[in-house]
Amino acid sequence: MVEEALFKKSFYAVWQQMLEQATRDVQQLDRRLFNDAALGQHLQRIAKKHDVQIAQFEGEMTAKRRTEQKRRQDMWGDARTVEVTLLEVNIPFVGEAESLRIAPSTMTLLNQRATIGRNSLTIAVADDDRAESEVQDFKNTVEGNLRILRTEYERAKPQMEQTIQRAASQRKAQIDAEDARDKGRSFRIIN
C-alpha cells in the first residue's frame, strides 16, 4: 500500500488538461462526421467521456489491526524500538478515485496520508482512545473538501460543452475551407 497526500493536484491545471484533451478528441473525429446529422451524438459522447464523478463516501467503514516496529526517542533522547498497534481503516466511496487527488481552490489541509484504492480510501491510525475521533475528523475534512470540489466542478462544467462546440465549429470551418479549395483543383484529394 502506497500512502500519499490527498488533494495535491491543482483543479485549474487538471481542468485545463481535460479541456485540451476534449479539443483533441473533437479534432480527431473523422472529417465525414462534420457533414453528418449524427455529429451531435459524437460530441455528446466526448462530453460524457470527460464527465467526472467526484468521490463521495458511501458504505460501511471497516478496519484491520496490525502491529509494526517504530523507532522512537524516549525523554532522555535515546532511540528505542517499540511495537505499536495501528488500525488500517478502510473508508468506501463511490465516484472517481482521481478526484481525491485534486485540490479545490479553498480547502482544509490534511496531515494524514492515505492509500487511494479504486473504491476505498485507507488510513492508518493508532489503536487507542483517539482512533474514533481521528477517523471522523479525517472523514469530515475530506468530505468538506470534496463538497467544495464538486461545487467548483459543477460551476466549470458548462465550459466543457462550450469548448467541445467551439472545437467542432472550428474544425467544420477548416473542413469547409479545405473542401472549397479542393473543388478548384485539377486533382482529387483522398482523405
trRosetta pair geometry for C-beta under 8 A, 3 or more apart (Angstrom, degrees):
i j d omega theta_ij theta_ji phi_ij phi_ji
1 115 4.3 -43 -175 -101 106 156
1 122 6.6 -67 -154 81 143 139
2 115 6.2 121 67 -121 44 92
3 113 4.0 77 160 131 113 120
3 114 6.2 147 -146 71 82 6
3 115 5.4 -67 -90 -62 57 75
3 124 7.7 -69 -87 9 138 109
4 8 7.7 -88 159 -4 104 137
4 101 7.7 -5 117 -106 134 99
4 113 6.0 168 77 -162 10 101
4 114 7.0 -44 59 66 60 56
4 115 7.4 94 14 -105 78 40
4 116 6.7 -47 49 0 114 105
5 8 5.4 90 95 -59 102 119
5 110 7.1 162 -158 80 79 100
5 113 5.7 -62 -75 -109 53 84
6 100 5.4 -67 -140 166 106 87
6 101 6.8 -115 -150 -96 55 41
6 110 5.6 22 49 47 108 145
6 113 7.9 164 -17 -138 76 44
6 114 6.0 18 -47 33 110 116
6 116 7.6 127 -98 -64 89 118
6 142 6.7 -19 128 -114 168 102
6 145 7.7 122 128 87 121 158
7 100 7.2 -80 -51 172 66 49
7 101 6.9 -178 -74 -169 22 21
7 102 6.7 -24 -126 90 58 24
7 103 4.0 91 177 -92 86 77
7 104 7.4 -43 -144 11 121 65
7 107 5.9 -141 176 137 155 167
7 110 7.1 112 31 15 117 113
7 145 5.7 -71 -78 173 148 149
8 101 6.1 -41 41 -168 83 75
8 103 6.4 115 -30 -37 4 114
9 13 6.6 -119 177 72 84 115
9 14 5.4 73 140 -51 122 119
9 101 5.1 44 7 137 114 91
9 102 5.0 -46 76 -102 103 57
9 103 6.3 175 70 4 43 84
10 13 3.9 76 74 9 110 107
10 14 6.6 178 87 -8 57 83
10 102 7.8 -22 98 -152 15 73
10 103 6.2 -34 -104 53 34 104
11 14 5.9 -60 -146 42 30 108
11 15 5.9 30 156 -22 67 111
11 102 5.4 87 -90 171 70 103
11 103 6.1 -114 -29 80 86 55
11 104 5.9 39 -40 -114 143 35
11 105 6.4 -79 39 -49 133 70
11 149 6.7 -166 -94 -132 131 87
11 152 6.0 17 170 120 160 146
11 153 7.8 -120 -156 -69 121 78
12 15 5.7 -57 -144 37 26 112
12 16 6.4 28 156 -20 63 105
12 105 7.8 66 -37 -84 101 95
13 16 5.9 -52 -148 33 29 111
13 17 6.6 30 153 -18 62 105
14 17 5.7 -56 -153 36 33 113
14 18 6.5 34 149 -21 66 105
14 102 5.3 -59 13 -118 163 119
15 18 5.6 -52 -150 34 34 114
15 19 6.5 33 152 -18 66 103
15 156 5.8 -54 -142 164 143 157
16 19 5.7 -53 -148 36 33 111
16 20 6.3 33 153 -18 65 107
17 20 5.7 -55 -147 38 31 112
17 21 6.3 31 154 -19 65 106
18 21 5.8 -55 -147 37 30 110
18 22 6.4 32 153 -20 64 105
18 50 5.4 125 -175 -160 103 116
18 52 7.8 -62 -116 -40 155 121
18 160 7.1 -43 129 -107 113 110
19 22 5.7 -52 -148 35 31 112
19 23 6.5 34 151 -20 63 104
19 159 7.0 -44 -97 132 126 105
19 160 6.6 -132 -98 -108 78 65
19 163 4.9 -119 -153 -135 97 171
20 23 5.7 -53 -151 34 32 113
20 24 6.5 33 150 -18 64 103
21 24 5.5 -51 -148 36 36 112
21 25 6.4 42 150 -25 65 102
21 50 7.0 158 89 -98 108 121
22 25 5.5 -49 -150 31 34 117
22 26 6.7 35 151 -18 63 100
22 46 5.8 112 -150 159 83 110
22 47 7.4 51 -141 -91 129 50
22 49 7.9 159 -105 77 83 104
22 50 5.1 -34 -78 -39 112 161
22 160 6.2 150 -51 -159 173 85
22 163 5.8 84 90 107 128 120
22 164 5.4 -75 159 -78 119 90
22 167 7.2 177 122 8 81 154
23 26 5.8 -52 -154 33 33 110
23 27 6.4 30 150 -16 65 108
23 163 6.1 -81 -65 163 93 105
23 164 7.6 -140 -82 -95 52 47
23 167 4.4 -171 -133 -94 73 142
24 27 5.6 -57 -146 40 34 112
24 28 6.2 30 156 -20 67 110
25 28 5.9 -61 -148 37 28 109
25 29 7.4 50 149 -42 58 87
25 46 4.7 154 117 -134 135 118
25 49 7.1 175 -133 71 166 146
25 50 8.0 -151 11 -40 153 118
26 29 5.9 -32 -166 -5 39 115
26 43 7.0 31 -108 -112 103 84
26 46 6.2 49 -66 -137 76 175
26 164 5.9 162 -64 -149 132 68
26 167 3.9 112 71 118 152 125
26 168 5.3 -107 -161 -66 130 70
26 171 6.1 -158 141 -14 99 146
27 167 6.5 -87 -46 -180 80 114
27 171 5.9 -167 -106 -90 59 127
29 33 5.0 -81 161 55 114 142
29 34 7.3 120 106 -49 120 87
29 42 6.0 95 -126 150 135 142
29 171 7.3 88 52 142 107 162
30 33 5.0 103 72 -13 82 102
31 34 5.9 -44 -168 17 50 114
31 175 5.2 161 -156 -118 104 128
31 191 5.8 -29 41 143 140 150
32 35 6.4 -66 -167 42 47 98
32 36 6.5 54 138 -35 72 114
33 36 4.9 -61 -148 29 43 124
33 38 7.1 -78 -149 82 87 88
33 39 5.4 125 156 -99 86 81
33 42 5.7 4 -176 5 142 165
34 39 6.1 70 -115 -104 35 137
34 168 7.3 174 -116 -168 96 82
34 171 6.3 -141 -91 117 141 99
34 172 4.7 -178 -169 -102 124 80
34 175 5.2 125 77 38 152 161
35 175 7.8 -134 -38 128 95 140
36 39 5.5 137 74 -44 79 81
37 40 7.8 -30 163 13 53 100
38 41 4.9 -40 -173 31 78 119
38 42 6.5 79 132 -21 83 96
39 42 5.7 -59 -155 37 38 111
39 43 6.3 36 150 -18 71 106
39 168 6.9 123 166 -161 120 132
40 43 5.6 -55 -147 38 33 111
40 44 6.3 36 153 -21 66 104
41 44 5.6 -51 -147 35 32 113
41 45 6.5 39 150 -24 63 103
42 45 5.5 -49 -151 30 33 116
42 46 6.8 36 149 -19 63 100
43 46 5.6 -49 -153 32 36 112
43 47 6.6 38 148 -18 66 103
43 164 5.3 130 -165 152 98 121
43 165 7.1 69 -172 -81 146 59
43 168 5.7 -26 -95 -63 129 148
44 47 5.5 -52 -149 37 36 113
44 48 6.2 37 152 -20 67 105
45 48 5.7 -52 -146 36 31 112
45 49 6.4 39 151 -26 63 103
46 49 5.5 -49 -150 29 32 117
46 50 6.7 11 157 -2 63 108
46 164 5.7 156 96 -131 124 131
47 50 6.2 -72 -154 47 30 98
47 51 6.7 50 146 -48 65 96
47 160 6.0 120 -136 130 86 112
47 161 5.6 25 -115 -91 136 77
47 164 5.7 -86 -69 -15 92 165
48 51 5.3 -34 -151 0 38 121
50 160 5.9 -170 104 -157 128 135
51 157 8.0 39 -124 -138 78 111
51 160 8.0 154 -81 110 61 166
52 96 5.9 -80 -161 23 80 146
52 98 8.0 -94 -142 78 114 110
52 99 6.4 132 169 -77 117 113
52 153 6.2 -100 72 -157 120 143
53 94 7.4 -62 146 138 128 80
53 95 4.2 -147 127 -134 93 75
53 96 5.2 127 65 -15 77 90
53 99 7.6 -110 96 -26 47 143
54 95 5.5 -26 104 -165 26 148
54 96 7.2 -44 -101 41 20 91
54 99 4.6 166 -136 -163 58 158
54 146 5.8 148 159 -171 112 91
54 149 5.6 162 -137 107 136 106
54 150 4.3 -145 58 -88 160 86
54 153 6.0 178 -52 22 124 155
55 93 4.6 29 -173 152 102 142
55 94 7.2 157 -147 82 57 36
55 95 3.9 -170 -97 81 38 124
55 96 6.3 -106 -56 64 80 46
55 97 6.6 66 -76 -101 128 30
55 99 4.7 -176 -5 72 89 118
55 100 5.4 1 18 -52 153 91
55 146 5.9 -91 76 -129 81 138
56 93 6.0 155 74 -160 31 93
56 94 5.7 -20 60 60 87 83
56 95 5.4 101 8 -17 74 132
56 143 8.0 61 -143 -128 61 84
56 146 6.7 168 -91 141 57 144
57 91 6.0 -42 -127 166 113 107
57 92 7.1 105 -156 86 66 53
57 93 5.0 -58 -97 -97 43 87
57 139 6.5 43 -76 -161 166 103
57 142 7.6 94 -45 99 120 116
57 143 6.1 -59 7 -86 121 104
58 92 6.3 -70 80 111 54 96
58 93 6.2 91 24 -138 74 38
58 94 4.9 -6 35 -5 133 104
59 92 3.5 -26 68 77 133 137
59 93 7.6 -124 26 -59 109 22
59 94 8.0 123 -18 -37 108 89
60 92 7.1 37 54 18 41 126
61 89 6.1 5 179 -176 116 96
61 90 6.5 163 -159 81 64 57
61 91 5.2 -13 -110 -102 102 64
61 92 7.2 -153 -87 8 51 79
61 135 7.3 119 169 171 160 136
62 89 7.6 168 90 -152 35 53
62 90 4.9 -7 63 53 82 110
63 87 4.5 1 -177 -178 132 106
63 88 6.2 154 -157 74 69 46
63 89 4.6 -25 -97 -98 100 64
63 90 6.8 -175 -83 12 42 75
64 87 7.3 149 71 -158 34 58
64 88 4.8 -12 57 54 88 104
64 90 7.7 46 -5 -20 91 109
65 85 6.3 -7 -168 -174 100 104
65 86 7.4 153 -154 82 52 44
65 87 5.9 -32 -96 -100 62 67
65 88 7.9 -164 -77 15 14 77
65 127 6.2 40 -129 -84 98 149
66 85 7.4 162 86 -153 32 59
66 86 5.5 -21 67 63 81 92
66 88 6.2 29 8 -17 116 110
67 83 5.4 12 180 -179 119 103
67 84 6.7 164 -151 82 69 37
67 85 5.2 -36 -95 -97 82 64
67 86 7.3 151 -101 16 29 76
68 83 7.4 166 85 -149 24 63
68 84 6.2 -22 63 59 73 85
68 86 6.6 0 13 2 106 121
69 81 5.3 1 -174 -174 107 109
69 82 7.4 153 -152 77 60 29
69 83 5.9 -39 -96 -95 61 64
69 84 8.0 133 -118 16 15 77
70 81 7.1 156 78 -150 32 60
70 82 5.9 -27 64 63 84 79
70 83 7.8 133 18 -114 77 18
70 84 5.3 8 7 1 125 122
71 79 5.4 1 -176 -172 104 109
71 80 7.3 156 -152 78 58 29
71 81 5.8 -36 -94 -93 62 67
72 79 7.2 153 80 -149 27 60
72 80 5.9 -29 67 65 78 80
72 81 7.8 125 19 -114 74 20
72 82 5.4 -18 20 15 123 120
73 77 5.7 -17 -172 -144 120 34
73 78 6.7 145 -151 71 69 30
73 79 5.6 -42 -91 -90 69 58
73 80 7.5 124 -116 16 22 77
74 77 7.3 -47 68 20 64 18
74 78 5.2 -5 36 58 105 86
74 80 5.8 44 -36 1 104 124
84 126 6.7 -66 178 -124 117 92
85 126 7.4 82 82 -163 63 62
85 127 4.2 -53 115 38 102 128
86 124 4.7 7 174 -173 133 104
86 125 6.7 146 -159 73 80 28
86 126 6.2 -61 -108 -104 66 36
86 127 6.1 -175 -124 -23 10 91
87 124 7.0 158 77 -151 43 55
87 125 5.4 -19 58 63 95 82
87 126 7.7 23 13 111 85 13
87 127 4.9 117 -35 -83 93 86
87 131 5.7 61 24 -149 141 136
88 122 5.7 8 178 -176 94 112
88 123 7.5 173 -152 86 52 31
88 124 5.3 -25 -97 -95 67 79
89 122 6.7 163 80 -151 45 59
89 123 5.4 -14 57 61 98 81
89 124 7.6 166 13 -93 75 26
89 125 6.3 11 -7 12 120 108
89 135 5.2 -125 -176 -116 177 124
90 120 5.0 6 -174 172 91 141
90 121 7.7 147 -158 75 47 40
90 122 5.1 -18 -100 -98 65 89
91 120 6.2 149 73 -163 41 80
91 121 4.7 -23 63 63 101 92
91 122 7.3 178 17 -81 72 36
91 123 7.3 17 -5 6 114 98
91 135 7.9 168 -67 -168 119 100
91 139 6.1 -174 -127 -102 151 105
92 119 6.0 1 -149 143 84 89
92 120 4.8 -44 -99 -97 53 92
93 97 7.9 129 77 -94 121 65
93 100 7.9 126 59 -60 164 124
93 119 6.5 -166 62 -174 60 52
93 120 6.6 147 15 -104 76 36
93 121 6.3 40 -9 -11 122 100
94 119 7.3 7 -94 -145 45 91
95 99 6.1 -42 141 30 119 141
96 99 4.9 100 81 -14 91 101
97 100 6.0 -44 -175 18 53 113
97 101 7.9 43 138 -13 68 100
97 116 5.2 127 -176 165 109 109
97 117 6.9 -127 -114 98 139 31
97 118 5.8 -97 -39 -134 139 30
97 119 7.6 -86 -66 -61 106 29
98 101 5.6 -56 -167 31 53 113
98 102 6.9 47 142 -24 75 106
99 102 5.6 -56 -148 31 44 113
99 146 6.9 72 136 -129 115 96
99 149 6.5 139 -176 132 101 146
100 114 7.9 -80 163 82 136 132
100 116 5.3 177 79 -117 139 129
100 121 6.5 174 -127 -91 160 123
100 142 7.4 -1 -134 -158 98 115
100 146 7.6 -26 -97 -85 65 109
101 116 7.1 -58 -53 -38 95 172
102 149 6.2 114 100 -142 101 135
103 107 5.8 -118 -163 8 85 149
103 145 7.6 -59 -139 -169 58 120
103 149 7.7 -142 170 -89 17 113
104 107 5.0 127 57 -60 91 107
104 145 6.0 -175 15 -168 114 71
104 148 4.0 138 129 112 172 107
104 149 4.1 -125 -64 -72 105 68
104 151 7.9 49 -136 53 137 90
104 152 5.4 161 -138 1 95 141
105 148 7.6 -126 44 155 68 119
105 152 6.4 146 -1 -99 100 148
106 148 6.3 -115 73 -167 77 153
107 144 7.7 138 -147 112 71 92
107 145 4.4 45 -144 -121 113 100
107 148 6.2 -161 -88 63 78 148
107 149 7.9 24 -86 -49 120 92
108 141 4.9 -111 92 -150 130 98
108 144 6.0 35 13 89 123 132
108 145 6.2 -117 40 -61 78 98
110 138 7.0 72 -141 -137 118 78
110 141 5.8 141 -87 122 98 139
110 142 7.1 30 -76 -71 144 79
110 145 8.0 -69 -33 -26 113 151
112 123 5.6 15 167 -143 125 131
112 134 7.8 133 -82 177 141 99
112 138 5.2 -34 47 -114 160 121
113 123 7.6 152 89 -126 44 84
114 121 5.1 6 166 -177 140 96
114 122 6.2 149 -168 72 82 43
114 123 4.8 -48 -106 -79 91 83
114 138 8.0 136 -69 180 124 131
115 121 7.2 154 76 -162 52 48
115 122 4.3 -13 55 59 104 102
115 123 7.8 -174 18 -71 72 38
116 121 6.0 -15 -109 -110 59 77
117 120 4.5 8 56 59 124 75
117 121 7.0 -152 25 -74 81 29
117 122 6.6 59 -17 -12 111 104
121 142 7.3 173 104 -164 172 168
123 135 7.1 167 72 -114 127 76
123 138 5.9 -47 1 155 174 166
125 130 7.7 -129 173 103 119 84
125 131 5.0 133 116 -133 125 77
125 134 4.7 150 -136 98 140 140
125 135 6.1 -107 -7 -59 156 85
126 130 7.0 37 69 64 106 101
126 131 6.5 -130 84 -79 57 89
126 134 7.8 93 38 4 78 164
127 131 6.0 12 -127 -69 35 143
128 131 5.9 146 55 -33 48 93
130 133 5.5 -66 -163 50 64 105
130 134 5.4 68 140 -30 89 106
131 134 5.8 -60 -146 36 26 112
131 135 6.3 23 160 -17 64 107
132 135 6.1 -59 -151 36 27 108
132 136 6.3 20 156 -13 64 111
133 136 5.7 -56 -142 42 33 109
133 137 6.0 36 158 -22 68 107
134 137 5.9 -54 -144 37 26 110
134 138 6.3 27 156 -19 62 109
135 138 5.8 -57 -149 37 29 112
135 139 6.2 27 155 -18 65 110
136 139 5.6 -54 -142 39 30 111
136 140 6.1 30 158 -19 66 108
137 140 5.9 -56 -145 38 27 109
137 141 6.3 27 157 -19 63 108
138 141 5.9 -60 -150 36 26 110
138 142 6.3 22 156 -15 64 108
139 142 5.9 -57 -147 39 29 108
139 143 6.2 29 155 -19 65 109
140 143 5.7 -54 -144 38 29 113
140 144 6.3 33 155 -22 63 105
141 144 5.7 -54 -150 33 30 113
141 145 6.5 27 154 -15 64 105
142 145 5.8 -56 -150 38 32 110
142 146 6.2 30 153 -18 66 108
143 146 5.7 -56 -145 39 30 111
143 147 6.3 37 153 -27 65 104
144 147 5.6 -50 -149 29 30 115
144 148 6.8 27 153 -15 63 102
145 148 5.9 -55 -153 36 33 109
145 149 6.3 34 149 -19 66 108
146 149 5.4 -53 -144 39 35 115
146 150 6.1 42 154 -25 67 103
147 150 5.7 -50 -148 32 28 114
147 151 6.7 30 151 -18 60 104
148 151 5.7 -55 -153 34 33 112
148 152 6.5 30 151 -16 66 106
149 152 5.8 -56 -148 39 32 109
149 153 6.2 32 154 -21 66 107
150 153 5.7 -54 -146 36 28 112
150 154 6.4 29 155 -19 64 106
151 154 5.9 -55 -147 36 29 109
151 155 6.4 29 153 -19 63 108
152 155 5.6 -57 -150 37 32 113
152 156 6.2 21 155 -12 67 111
153 156 5.8 -64 -145 43 30 105
153 157 6.3 55 152 -53 65 94
154 157 5.6 -27 -147 -5 31 124
156 159 5.3 -48 -177 24 66 123
156 160 7.5 73 135 -28 79 90
157 160 5.8 -43 -165 15 47 113
157 161 7.7 35 149 -7 69 97
158 161 5.9 -54 -159 38 47 107
158 162 6.2 47 146 -19 73 107
159 162 5.5 -56 -146 41 35 114
159 163 6.1 40 154 -24 68 105
160 163 5.8 -54 -149 34 28 112
160 164 6.4 27 153 -17 63 106
161 164 5.6 -53 -146 37 34 112
161 165 6.2 33 155 -18 67 106
162 165 5.8 -55 -145 39 30 110
162 166 6.1 31 155 -20 65 108
163 166 5.8 -54 -144 37 28 111
163 167 6.2 29 156 -18 63 107
164 167 5.8 -55 -147 37 28 111
164 168 6.3 28 153 -19 63 107
165 168 5.7 -55 -147 37 31 111
165 169 6.3 31 154 -20 65 105
166 169 5.7 -53 -147 35 31 111
166 170 6.4 29 154 -17 64 106
167 170 5.8 -55 -147 38 30 110
167 171 6.2 28 155 -18 65 109
168 171 5.7 -55 -144 39 30 110
168 172 6.1 32 155 -21 65 107
169 172 5.7 -53 -145 36 29 112
169 173 6.4 29 155 -19 63 105
170 173 5.8 -53 -147 36 30 110
170 174 6.3 33 152 -20 64 106
171 174 5.5 -52 -149 36 32 115
171 175 6.3 32 153 -19 66 105
172 175 5.7 -54 -146 37 31 110
172 176 6.2 32 154 -20 66 106
173 176 5.7 -52 -144 37 30 112
173 177 6.3 32 155 -19 64 106
174 177 5.9 -56 -150 36 28 111
174 178 6.4 27 153 -18 63 107
175 178 5.7 -55 -147 37 31 111
175 179 6.2 32 153 -20 66 107
176 179 5.7 -54 -146 37 30 112
176 180 6.3 33 154 -22 64 105
177 180 5.7 -52 -147 34 30 112
177 181 6.5 29 154 -15 63 105
178 181 5.8 -57 -152 38 31 110
178 182 6.1 33 151 -25 66 110
178 189 7.8 -120 161 105 103 171
179 182 5.5 -55 -144 35 31 115
179 183 6.8 42 155 -32 63 97
180 183 6.1 -45 -157 17 31 114
180 184 7.8 16 153 -7 57 103
181 184 6.5 -71 -167 37 37 103
181 185 7.1 41 144 -35 69 107
182 185 5.6 -51 -156 16 43 120
182 188 7.9 54 179 -149 107 43
182 189 4.7 -75 -132 6 128 130
185 188 7.8 165 94 -75 110 24
185 189 7.2 74 59 -36 149 96
